[in-house]
């Protein structure tokens, strides 16, 4: 048997031995925007299924050659029952309907079939099929490098597993962008403050049905708000609601201090994903710079604008040290857009000031200036570069950073504070 081709978009196969019913259903379905294929018996339906995979089948039970239940069982046993099948019969029994459902039929409709019921059943079948299909998510607003693609894959796997999401990462790494990327077009996206979880959390279910609830910065929730979230969590899957919680706070450290509910963290941890900072994905910076330049230029029409970002300015911005926040990068671009005349690399460096590097005497890369520093400053510069790069590669997972650096955790925290490197204790969250 040859392999069937990929499913056709919204094509419905109507299988019925009565020509009048076939033609009527065909007209109705085509008027609703569906593509329709027709078969007058099980033999024709069998041959068609071997060539094509329709999106859905309307299958009559009583036909002269082979009955519909037998054909359904045949498709199930040969691996061809990969689309929803709605059984139809003018004189079916409850036993027949139950048997068909056990074999794999999506639903059973009695003839004569009401138009509204027919269309509602078909729509429900397509909706359920769509919910089961892997979703393709785009985080293009954060970049397109390897680190961002890994986050996209993690999101897709978690959505397919229908798990609540916990998005972690330093402030400004794109929590809201990531949360909104998980929304489905046309479905509710409900952004809530923790206070809504203390009064009537169940009201959120109706508001967000089939959509997303976004809880921002849950590390700042009160214990009462945390209890409201824990109460709501197990009720969401039944209503096809995806919970997306975000936090730039070290939740495991908060839990160990008694400021965050450890049981709630345990519920959320299997869906944890860490957003990498800019310093860990420098390949995305030129693309983001040009995107922010275009977006800001379009939004701020009141200012005299430069037509394009000069190459020298782009190079200077690309080589600058960005500590991790998209807002910082966007803010610098917005500032540059009000400048009259040509933007040179020297102007960009003056504009960046302290943001050009973590320390005026310390560049983000080892250059010839590095060797002009006194030994103490050179050692400090190297340590800063080393730990910034290591934090980026390990996505601020402090257990892995300590292991790679060969340091005790306490010594590592002391060293990072000494170097004035921002960090958070994320190892526990990442480990789940």
N, C-alpha and C positions, 0 to 999 in steps of 0.2 A: 504494500500500500504506500503510495507517495505521501510525503508530508504535506499537510494542508498549509495554505498560505496564511499570512498574517490576517488577523481579524479586520473585517471591513468596518468603517466607522458607521455605527448606528444602522446597520443593515439587518432587517428582520426576515427570516424565512418562515413563510406561512405554509403549513402542511395540512391539507384538508381535501377529502375526495369530492366535496360538493363545490362545483364551479361557482355557484352564486355566492357562497361564503368566502371563497378565495378572492373573488373580484371585489366584494364589499370591503373586506378587511384591507385589501391592497389600496383601494381608493382612500379609505380613512387614514391609513398609516402614511401614505404619500402626502396627503393634505397636511399631516402633522410634521412633515419634514424628514421622515424616515425613508431610507431606500428599502425596496421590497423585492424579495425573490419568492417564487411560487413553486410548490410541488403538489401533485394531485394524489400521491400515495407514498408509502414508506420506501419503495424502491427508488423513486426519484429523489426523495429526501436523503436517502443513504448515499446515492451517487453524488449529490450536491455537496454533502458534508465532507466527502473524501476530497473534493476539489477546493472547497472554501470553508472558512470558519465565519459563519454569520455572528452578529453581535447578540442575537436573541432568536429563539425559535418559538412560534405558536404551533403546537402539535395536537392534532385531533387524535382522540383515543381510538375510535372505531373506524377502521379503514379496511377495504376488501382484501388487500394482500397480507399485510402485517399490521397488527394493532400498535398504537402509539406507545403503550407501556413496554411492549417487547422491543421496539426500536430504541426507546430510552435506555432500557437495560443493556442493549447491545452497545450503544455509544458509551455507556458507563464502563463496561467491561473492556473496551478497546482503547480507552483513554481519549475518546472524542467528545466526551461530555464536558467541554471547557467553556460553555456559554450557558446562560440561564435559559431554561425551557419551561414554557407555560403550557400546561395541558388544557385541552378543551374537549367538552363532551356535552351532548344533548340529553343523554340518559346515563350519566355516570352514577356511581354509588360512592358512599363514604369510604368503603373498603378500597375501591379503586384509587380514590384520591390519596388515601393514606399510603398505599403501595407505591404510587408514583412519587410521592414526596420522599419516601424512604430511599428510593432509587437515586433521587437527585433532582427531581423536578422543582422548579422555583415556586410554582403556585398552580392552582387548579381553578378554572373558570367554567361555569355552567352555561350552555347555550339556552336561549339566545343571550348573547353577552351584551351588557349595557356599555355604551360608548365610554362613559366616564370611568366605569370600573376597569375597562380594558386599558385605557390610556394611563390611569393611575397605577395599575399593576406593572405595566411596562416601564413607566418612569421610576417606580420603586426598584425594579430589577436593575436598571442602569445605574441608579444611585448607589446601590449596594456593591455592584461590580466596581464602580469607580472608587469607592472607599477602600476596596481590597487591593487595588492596583498600586504598585510602588509610586510614590510621588517624587517628581523631579524638582528639586529646590535650587534656587539661585541666590548666591550671596555676592553677586557681581558688584554690588555697591561697596563691598569691603575689599574687593580685589579679585584676581584670578590666578594667584600663585598656588603652589602646592599646599601650603598651610590652609588656605581658604578652601581649597577643594576637599581636603580631609575633613574639615568641619561640615561641608555640604554632605559628604557621604555619611558622617555620623548622624546628622539630622535626618536624612532619608531612612536610615536603619531604625532610628528611634520612633519616627512617625509610623513606619510599617509595623513596629512592635506595639504601637498604641500606648507608649509610655509617656508620663508627664516629663517635660523637659526642664532641665536646670542649666541655664546658660551662665557660665562664670567667666571672669576675666577682669583685667584692670579697668579702672574708670576710663571711659572714652574709647573703648575698643569696639564699640558697635552693638551694644546690647539691644537697643530698640530696633536697629536695622535687622538684626538676626531674628528677633521676635516677630517682626512684621513679615519677614520672608516666609514664615511658617503659616501665614494666613492663606486661606483659599478665596479666590475671587468670588465675590457675591455672598460670602458667608460672614457672620458677625466676627468682629475683632474687638473684644471688650478689654480695655486697659483700666485696671482698678487700683485704687489706693487701699492700703491695708484696712482702713477704717470700715470699708464696705463688708469686710468679712466678720465684723463683730455684731452687726445688727441683724441682717437677714441674708446669710450667705446663699440660701436656697433660691433667692430671687435671681441670682446670677445664672442659674441653670437655664431658665427660660430665655433670658436675654442673650446668652451665648450659645444656644442650642445649635449643633452642627458646625460650630466655629471655634474660636480661640479665646481663652482668658489669659491676659498678660498681667502677671504680678511682678512689679518692678522693685528691685532692691529689698528683697525679703529679709536680708540680714538686719534691716532697720525696723522690722515688724515688732510690735509688742507681743508679749506672750499670749494675750487674748487674741490678737490677730493671727498668730501662728496656730492657735487652736482652731480658729475658724477655717483656716486653710486646710488643716489636717482633717477637719470634719467634711469639707467639700470634696477633697481628693477622690475618695472611693466612689463617689456618685457621678463622676464626669463621663466615664467611659460609656455608660448606658445611654447617654444622650449625645455621644460622638463629639465630645468637647475635648479639645487639647489644651492642657494647662502648660503655659510657658512661664517659668519663674526665672528671674535674673538677679544676679548679685555680684557686686564688686567687693563685698565683704568676705573675709575668711570664715566661712560658716562652721567649719570643724573647730576652729579655735573658739568661736562664739559658743558652740555647743559644749566644749570642754569647760568653758567658764560659766556655764549655766544660763547663758543669755539667748540661746537658740535651742529649740526642742530637738533633742537627739533623735527621737523617733520620727519626727517629720523629715529631718535630714536623711535618715535611712530610707524613707519612702521616695525621696527625690533623687538620691545619689545615683541609682542605676541609669537615670537619664541625663547625667551631667556631661556637659561639653564645655571646654575652655576655649575662649576666643583668643587667638594669639595677638600680641601687641605688634605695632608697626616695626619695632626693631627686630622682630623675629621673621619678618616677611618683607625685606627691603625691595624685593623684585616688584612688589605692588605699588611702591611709592610713586614712580613716574606716572603710572596710569591714574592714580588717585589725584595727583597734582593737576594733571590736565583736565580731569573730570570736574574737580572743584573749581578750577579756573572758568570752565565753560558755564557751570551751573550758577556760580556767583555773578558772572557777567550778565547772564540772562535775567537773574533776579533783581539786580541792582541797577536799573536803567537810569536812575537819577544821577549817577556818576559818569564822568567822561571815561570811556573804557579803552583799553588797548585791544587791538584786534587779536593778537596772538601772544602767547607767552614766549619771550625771546629764548633761544636755545641756551645762552649763557646762564640766564636766570633759572631755567629748568634744571641745568646741571648742578648749579649751586644748591637748589632746593633738594635735589635727589641725594646729594652727598651730605646734606645736613643731618644732624642727629635728632631723630624724632623719638621721644621717650615712650610712645605707645598710644597717644590719643589722637583720634581722627579730628576731634574738635580743635585741637591745637593746630594741626595742619590746615584745616579749613579756615581758621581765623587768620593765619598768616597770609593765605591766598586772598582773603577778603581785604586785608590791609593793603596788599600790593596793588589791588585793582583801582585804588583811588590815586595812585601815583601818576603824575604827568610825565611825559617824555619816555625815554628809553630806560628799561630796567636792566641794570648791569649786575654781574655777579657780586661786585663789591657792595652795591646797594642792597642786594639780598642778604649778604652777610651782616651788614649793619642792621638791617631790619630784624634778622633773627636774634642778634645779640646773644644772650645766654643760651637760647634754644639751639644755637648752632652746634653745641656740644655740651655734655654734662658739666664741664668745667672749662673755663677759658684756656687753661694751660693743657687741657687733655682733649685730644681729638678722638673721634670714635674709631679711627683706624691708626695703626702704627705707621707714621710717616717720618720724614727726615727730622721734623720738629721734635719728635719723640726723643731722639738721641741728643738733643740740645738741652733737655731738662736735667736738673740735678737728680742724683740717684734716687732720693726719697720720692720726689714727684714722679719720676719715671716708673718706679715700682708701683706707686699708687695708680698711675695711669694704666699700667698693664693690668693690675688687679681689677680696675673698673671695667676695662674692655673685656677681660676674661669672664667676669661674673655677669655682665650685661648680656653677652653672647650666650652664656650657659643658661641663664634664666629664660632667654628667648627660645632656645632650642628645646628646653624641657618644659615650656609653657608654664613657668613659675611653679612647677611641682617641686616643692622644697625637699622632699625625700630624695628625689632623683638628683637634684642639684647637689645636695650634700654628699650623696654617694659618688657622683662624678668628680666632685672637687676633693674627695677624700677628707672631709671635715665632719666633725660632730655637728648636729643641728644647732646647738647653742652657740658654738663657735661661728657657724655660718651666719646666723642672725646678727651676731655682734659685728662680724666683718662687714656685712652689707650696710648696717647702720653707720659704721665708721666711714664707709665710702659714700654715704648719703645716697644709696641706691634704694629706690622705692621697691618694696616687695610685700607679698602677703603669703600667709601660711596656707597654701592651697593643696598640699600633698594629700590631705585626708579627703577633700572633696573629689580630687581626681581619682583617687583609689576607690571611691564609692563606699 
